[in-house]
Amino acid sequence: MSLSGLIVQLLNGLASASSLFLVAAGLSLIFGVTRIVNFAHGSFFMVGVYVAYTLAERLGGALGGAGFWLALPLAAIAVGVLGAVIEVLLLRRIYKAPELFQLLATFALVLVIKDAVLWLWGPDELLGPRAPGLKGSVEILGRQFPSYDLFLIVVGPLVLGLVWLLLTRTRFGTLVRAATQDREMVSALGVNQAWLFTAVFALGALLAGLGGALQLPREPATLEMDLNTIGAAFVVVVVGGMGSLPGAYVAALLIAEIKALCIWLGVVEIAGISISFSKLTLVVDFLVMAAVLVWRPWGLMGRAQAPSRYVGMQEEPLRRAGKGYVAAAAALALVLAAVPFATADSPYTTVLLIDLLVAALFAASLHFIMGPAGMHSFGHAAYFGLGAYGAALLARSAGLPMELTLVVAPLIAAAGAFVYGWFAVRLSGVYLAMLTLAFAQITWAIVYQWDSFTGGSNGLTGVWPSDWLSDKRNYYWLTLVLVGAGLWWLRRVLFSPFGYALRAGRDSVLRADAIGIDVKRMQWAGFIVAGLVAGAAGALFAYSKGSISPETLAVGKSVDGLVMVLLGGLQTLAGPVVGAFTFTWLHDTVARNTDYWRAMLGAIILILVLLFPQGIAGSIKQIADRVRGRKDDAAADEAARHPMQADAAAGEAAR
């Protein structure tokens, strides 16, 4: 460690902060105006790099060095046009859908765009040319520092100033700021809201594309850029404060400099203990976000929101299952129990059914806090992973039998939900969701790097069921019984006074407080219940696979859970089961039949979102209610036309 090394690392942090700010600024603008949590924003960053690579290659041959510098803004403009097309053709059709379904649509776009990039540019990394005129380096305190990075250090504040002028000195900027505060009022004043949304979305995509294009000389273009970038961008936006561009720049600067400082420190011995600060770079941004949100829930430069007086969308009261519903559920259970007999020649079918059942229990646990409790979680995989690793470690390290680990492992996951939930329930909306994501990433980083205990990136192997379950069919039947019991218990909890208190706090916090319900305590208990059930699903998953890896706690697993819940529908108790079965089956079927399975899966999800804006089960319920309502209206009309017959029928029924 030296002073010159520290200065160079801090300058590296400034250069990284500029690129990160460009992506976060676009994401903040889009969310502030359209209220869309744009999961595809990282894809725009990735497309910007690839388009810049192609343009630099083509224009560089024709125009020389000027071609490279012309390629960067042209790539950003191309991404902006792509964003406008996506907004007009897709997002404009779902603005009136629930916000989480818009998130589902943008997730589907991630899959489609990734495979489109794979088809156009191939799977290999593409290393762009070095920037003409800035290929060399300058000497700073005896160390060489890239000249192009000095250019990036200037770009960040310059773009911040230009966007600030656009938002504060133009009519368009005034409309954007007004729409951020009150979209309905802007529309009532005669502003064409649709085209305003399109312009803002295009501007946000352009900024993301510019951020990607500027990275071309620094790092190769890869297919993993989208998800890696969107996570960091979300963190920056939340830490800085939603809708605050200066806050986004300050947050990007803070996170980038802390990462640079960790790299400079390297491995440090404190009280005889070696601490690797360089490993913290995997999770330091999420640590910063968690600390900021616990201390200042609205971000560094955001504004605290006043207590909401909004009464949530009214839903029908929960009704106990009718005879038809119970009969259908019993018939389904019998069919599932009999499937292994009919598929004895196809062992893979049994394995797939186990995956479907585990996914259904995991999705139901997430639905418990998202639907009835109204708390959005982007990090639910943490509890699934804690249950899976808890079962694996108890079996391998402590030598406990499988039957006992299936009881203890969910309690470990519930303990994690107990700790994380205590912090999470103090927030709401996007801030709550991002804090759950931060906790999940922190848990993932610990598991990923603790080689001596969790196996690190290699995970744990040899996690097999007891001898009496060595036949996969026996394990399937055990899974069917436990998953059925878990789903039944969650349903019973929702019909208890605790379940109704959760719904009351979701629909109106102020009214629930007024009648004496401790909303935060109820939500905290809801987190623990959901964590317990997710941990049970994780333990079953570990024994079904015979091994476990850090991917079970990764962001992708949490996203899968969100997709399952939203695909099935938030407003129905059967929704998560329907969504889990649909998504898992589609994922397996499509992935085995095409190389471009992401694009096909994304297209299917987009079609389902457009056709079933309330989810599959939710839309079926709406149709059934509409048909039932028509029958009731017809019966009422018939009674009105023949009142004497109706009175006689009523009297007969009374007797």
N, C-alpha and C positions, 0 to 999 in steps of 0.2 A: 504494500500500500504506500502510495506516495502522493504528494500534492498535485504533481503534474497528471498522474493517472486519474485522480479525482476530478480535475478540471475537464479532462477529455471525456470522461464518462458522463459528467453533467451536460456537456455539449451534445453528446450522443442522445441524452434524454430530451434535450430541447428539440432536436431533429425529429425524434420519434413522436414527440407531443404534437408537432405540427400536423403530421399525417393522421394521427388519431383524432385530433380536433376536427379535421375536415369531415370525417365520417360521422362523428358525434354531432356536429352542427347540423348536418342534413337530417339525421334521425330526430333531433330535438325539434327542428322546424316542422317536420311531417307530423310528429305526435302532437305538437302544440296546436296545430290547425285542424287536422283531420281526426285526431284522437285514435289513430291506428298505431298499434304497437307493431311496427314494420319489421318482421323477422327476416325479410328478404333484403334488408339494407346492406348486409355484409356481402350478398351476392352482387349488388351494384359495384361495390368496391372491387370484387374479384373480376367482374367483367371489364372494369376500367383498366386493370392491369393487362388483361389479355388483348383488348382492343388497342391499347397503346403499343403493345409489342408488335402487333401486325402493322399498324400505321407507321411506326418508327422504321420497321424493316422496309416497307414499300416506299415511303416518302424519303427515307434516308438515302436510298439508292438513287433517287431522282434529284433531290435538292441538297444532298450533303448534310452538313450539321444542322442547317435550318429545318430540315425535315423532321429531325427528332423533336425540336422544340415546338414545331407546329403540331406534331402528333399528340402531345399532352393535352392541350385544350380541345382538340378535335375529339379525342377519346372521351373527355368529360362531357362534351356536348352530345355525343352519341349515346352515352349512358343516360343523360337527361331526357333525350327523346324516347329511349326505351322505357324510362320511368313514366313518362306521360302516356305512352301507349298502354302500359299495364294499368294505369289508373283509370283511363277511359274505358277500356274493354272489360276490366274485371272489377276493380275496387269500387268504381262508381255504382255498380249494381248491388253492392252489399253494405253500403253505408248505414242502412237502416237495420241491418242485422245486429245481433249482440256483438259487443266489441271483441269477445273472445273468439267468435267465429271469424272475424276479420283476421285475427292472429292465425287461425287455422289455415285460412286462404293464403296468407303470406308464407306460412311454412310450406305449403304445397308448391308455391312459387320457387322456394329454395331448391326443392327437389328437381323441378323442371329446368331451372336455369343451370343447375350443376351438370345435368346430363347434356344439356344443349352445349355447354362449354366443352364437355368431354367429347362430344361428337365433332365439334368444329376444330378444336385444337389438340385433341388427343390427351392421353393420361400423363405424358412426360412433363417434367418441369421445364419451363421456358425461361432462359436467362436473357434479359434484354441488354441492349448496348449501354455503354457508359455515356454519360451526358457530355456532348461536345462542348468544349470550352471549360468544363469543370471536371475533367478526368483525373486531374492530379490531386495533390494534398498541400496543406499549409502546415508549417511547423508552429506548434503551440507548446511553450515550455519544454522544448526538446523532444516533443512527440508529434508524430504526423497525424493530421486530422483531415478527412476527405473534404474537398472543396464543395462537393455537391451537398453535403450535410449542412454546411454553412448557408447554402442557398435555401434549404428546407427550413432552417431556423427563421429566416426572414419571411418565408411564404405564409406561415401560420398567422402571425399578427397582421400581415397585409390582408389576407382573406377575411380575417375577423373584422378589420376596419371597413373593408368594402361591403360586407354583408350588413354591418351595423349602419352604414350610410344608406344602404338600400332600404332597410327597415325603418329608419327614422327620418329620411329626407325625401321619400317618394310616396305617391298615393298608394302604390301597391304595398309598400311596407306598412302604411297606416292600416290598410285593410287586413293585412296579415296579423298585425298586433291586435286589431279589434276582434278578429275571428278567434284568436287565441283566448281572449277573455270571454266572448259570448258569440258563438256562431249563429244562434237563432236570431239575435238582434241584427247582426250584419245582413242576414238573409231578408229580414223584415224591412230593412232600409232600401231594398231593391238591388243589392249586389248579387251578381250571378255567382252563387256559391259553388256551383259545379266547376266552373272554369277557374275560380280562385283555388280550389282544392287541387286541380290539375297542375296549375302553375307552381304551387308550393311543392307538390310531390316531385315535379320535374326538377325544381331547384335543389331539393334535398338529394335526389338521385345524382344530379350533376356534381354536387359537392363530394358525394361518396366516390363517384367515378374519377374526379380530380385527385382525391386522396390516393386511390389505387394507381392511377397513371404516374403520379409522382414517385411511387415506390419502385417503378420499373428498374432504375439503375441500382437500387439497394438490395432487392431480394428477387428470387425467381418467382414466376407465376405458377401457382399450384392450385389444385382443386380443393384444398383444405382451407383456403384463405377466407371463405365466406363465414363459416361458423366461428373460426378463430377471431375474426374481426368483429362480428356482431356482438359477441360476449363482451369484448373490451369496450365497444361503443356504448352498449347499454350501461355499463358501469360508469363511464365518464358522464353520460347524460344524467344519471341518477345522483351521482356524487355532486355534480355541479348544480343540480336543481333543474327540474323539468321546465323547458322553455327558456332557459337563460343561456344565451350564447357566450357571454363573458364567463359564466359559471362553467360552461363546458370547456373553455380554454384553460381556466384555472385548474379544473379537475384533471384534464389531460396532462397539463404540466406537472401537477403534483404526483400523479401516478407514474408517469414516465421517469421523473427524477428519483423517486423512491426505488424503482426498479434499477436505475443506473447506480444508485448508491449501494444496493444489495450486491450487484455485480462487482463493484469496486472493493467491497468488504471481503467477499469470498468466504473462506473458512476462518473463523475466529475462535480462539479458545477463551472461554470465560469460566473462571473457577475450575479449571481442569477439564471442562467439557467443551468438545469441539462443536461449534454451531456453523452450519453451512448456510450463509445468507443467500448465496447464489441460487440455492434450491427454492428459496422463497419467491423467486420471480414467477413461478408457476401460479402462485395464488395471492401475491401481494396486492393486486388490484382489488380482489374480492375482500381481503382483510381490511383495506382502506374503506371500501364501500360499507362493510358491516359496521366499522367503527363510526363512520360519519352518520349513518342512518340511525344508529342507537343514540348518538349524541344530538344530532340535528336532523330529524326525520324528513325534512323537506329539502335537504341538500345544502351545500355551502352557500349558494347565492339564490336559492329558490325562496318562495314565499310560503309561509305557513297558511294552510287552508283553514277557513272558519269551519266550525262544526256543521256538518251537513244536515239540512232539514228535509232532504229528499226522502220520500217514501218509495221504496223499491217497487219494481213491477209486481203487481198483484198476481198471485197464483192461487189456484184452487187449493183448499186445505188438503193435507194428506188424507187419503182414504184407505181404510183397510182393504186388503185384497178380497175381491168378490169370489164366488164359487168358480166362475169361469177362469179367472186368473190363477187360482190355486190348482185347478184341474190341469191347465196348460203347463204350469211349472212342474207339476208332478209327472206329467207325460214327458216333458223334456228331460227330467232327471232320469226316468226309466230308459229313455232312448239313449242318453249318454252312458248309462251304466251298461247297456247291452252292446254298445258299439264295438268293444274289443272282441266280442265273440264273432261279430260279422266281418272283422278286419284282421283275423288271425294271421292271414298270409301277408299282411302289410304292417310290419312293426312301426314303420315311420308314422303311420296314422295315429298310433297310440302316443308317440312322442309329441306330435303336433297338438293332439287334444290336451295333453298335460300343459303345454305352452299356452294354449287358449284359456284353460282354467286359471292358471297362475296370473295371466294378463288380466282376466276378468276381476280377480280379487284385488290386484294392484290398482286397477282403474276405479273400482268401487270405493277403495279407501281414499283415493284422490277426490272423487266426486263428493264424498262425505263432507269435506271442508270447502270445496268449491261451490257446490249446489246449495245444500241446506244452510251451511255456515257463511257462504258468500265471500270466502277468502281465497284469492288466487295464489297458487303455489307454483313456482317454476323450479323447485328443487326437491320434489317429492321422492326422487330416486335415492336421496340420502337415507331414508328410513328403510326402503327396499334393500339397499346395500348393507345397512347395518344389520338387518335381519339375516341376510345371506352370509356375511362375514362372521356374525355371531354364531350361527349354526356351524359353520366350517371350523372356526377356531375352537369352539367347545368340543367338537368331535375329535379334532386332531391333537390339540394341545392338552385339553383336560381329560380326554378319553371318555366323555359322556356318551351314553347310548343315543341313537337318533331320536327315539321317542321323547327323551327328556330335553334334547336340544330344540325340538319343535315347540316346546313350551317356554323355554328360557330365552331363545333368540328373539321372539317378538317383544319380550320385556326389555331387551337391550335397545331395540328400535324405539320402543315407547319412551325409554329414558332419554334418548336423543331428541325425540319430539318434545319431551318435557322441558329440556334446556332451550332448544331453538325456538319453541313456541312461545316461551316467556318473553322473548325479545320481539318476535314477529307480530304478535297480536297487538302490539302498541302502535303499529303502522296500519295503513290501508292502501288499497288500490295497487298501482304499479310499484310503489315503494315497498309494500309488503311482499309482493311477488319477487322483487329483486333481492330483498334480504334473504328470502328462502333460497334463492339461487346462490347467494354468497355463502351461506352455511353449507349447502350441498357441495360447492366447489372446494371449500376448506376441508370438508370431510374426505372428498376425493383425493386431494393433495396429500393428506396424511396417510391414507391407505396406499397411494401410489408410491410414496417415498420411504415408507417404513418397511424396508426389506426384511429385517430380522423377525418381524412379527406377522405382517400381513402378506409377505412374499413379494411386495413391491409390484412392479409392472408385470411380473410373471404370474401373480395371483397364487391361489392355493389349489392343489389337486388332491385326488384320492378321497373326495367327500362322497361316500357311497351310502345308500340306505342299508337298513338291517337285512339280515339274510332272508327273512320271510318276505321281503319286498324285492328280492333280486329279480323276480319276474316283473317286467315293466308293466304288465297289466295290473298286478297287485298294487304297484305304486300309483298307477292311474286311479284305481278305485279309492285308495286312501286320499289322494288329492281331491277327487270329486267330493268325498264326504267332508273334508276339511274346508274346501272352498264353499260348498253349499252351506255349511254351518256358519262360516264367516259372513256370507251374504245375508243369511237369515238374521244373524245377530245385529249387523249394521241396520237392517230394516227395523228390527225391534227397538233399537236405540232411537231411531228417528221418530217412532211413534210414542216414545216416552215423553214425560214433561221436559226432560233435558233437550230432546230433539226439537220440540216446539219452541223452547227458549232460544235455541240456535237460530231458528227461522225468524223469530221475532227480532233478534239483534241484527240479522241480515236486512230485513225489510225496513226497519226504522230504529236506529240506535237511540235517538232521543226518546221515543215512545217506550222502548224497552226499559231504558233507565228510569223513566217516570213511574213505571209500575213495579220497580224494585228488582229488576233483573240485572245481575252483574255481568254485562255483556263480555268484557274482556276475560273474565274467569271462565265463562261458558266457551268462548272461542279457544282458550288455552286447553281446556278439557277436550274440545273437539280435535285439536292438533294431536293430543296424546292418543285418542281413540284411533284416528287415522294412521298415526305412526305404528301403533300396535298391529293393526291389520296389514299394513304394507310390509312390516317386518315378517309376519307370518307368510306372506306371499314370497318374500325373499328367501326365507328358509326352505320352503318347498322347491323354489327354483334351484337353489344350490344342490340339493340332493337329486334333483331330476337330471342335472347336467354332470354331476360328479366332480365339478370344479367351480371356481369362482375367480373373477378378475375385476380390476378397478372399473371396467366399463359399466358394471352394474350400478355405479354411483355417478356416472358421467352425465353431462347435460343432455346427451341424446336420449338417455333412458327417461329423464323427466319430460322431455318433449314428446316422446312416444306416449306417455301417460296422458298428457294434455290432449293429444290428438284423439286418443281412444275416448276420453270423456266427452269432448266436443263433438266428435263424429256421431256418438250415440245420442247425445242431447243432455243438457244440464237439468231440464225441468222434469225428467222422469226418473224413477228409481231403477228402471230396467235399462236406462240409457248407457251407463258405463259397461254393462255386460254386453249389450249389443255392439257398442263401439269397439270393445276389446276383441270380440270374436271377429268383427268385420275387418279391423285394421290388421290384426295378426295373421288372419287367413290371407288377406290381400297381399301383405308383405311377403309371406312365404310363397304364395302362388306366383306372383309377378316376378320375384327375385329368381325363381327357378326356371323361368321361361324366357327371359330376355336379358341382354347385357345392360340395356338402358332401363332398368327396373325403377329407378328413382323417378324418371320423367313420367313413366306410365302410372306409377303409384300417385305421384303428384297430380296428374291429370284426372285420375279417378276421384281423388279427394276434392279437387276443384269442382268437378261435376256434382258430387254429392253435396258440397256446400251450397252451390247455386240451386239445386233441386230441393234440398232439405235444409233450409236456413235455421231450423230449430233442432237439427240433428235427426238421425234416422228414426229413433224411437219417439222423439218429440213430435216429429211431423206425422208419424203414424197415429199418435195419440190425438193430434189436432184433427186429423181426418175422421177418426172414430168419434170424437166429440161432436164434430159437425154433423155426421150422419145421425148420431143419437139425438142431437138437438132438432134436426128436421123431423125425426119420428115423434118427438115430444110435441113439437108444434102441430104436426098433423093430428095427433091424438087430441090436443086441446081444441083445434078447429072442429073436429068431429064432435067433441063434447058440447061445443057451443051451438052446433047445428041441431043436436038432439039432446037438450038438457034433461028431459024426463028420463030417457034411457040411461043417461049418465048417473042421475040420482038413484035410479033403481039398481044399477050396477054397484054404486057405492054402498047402498044399503045392504045388498047381498054380501058384499065383501065384509061389511061390518059384522053381519050375523055369522 
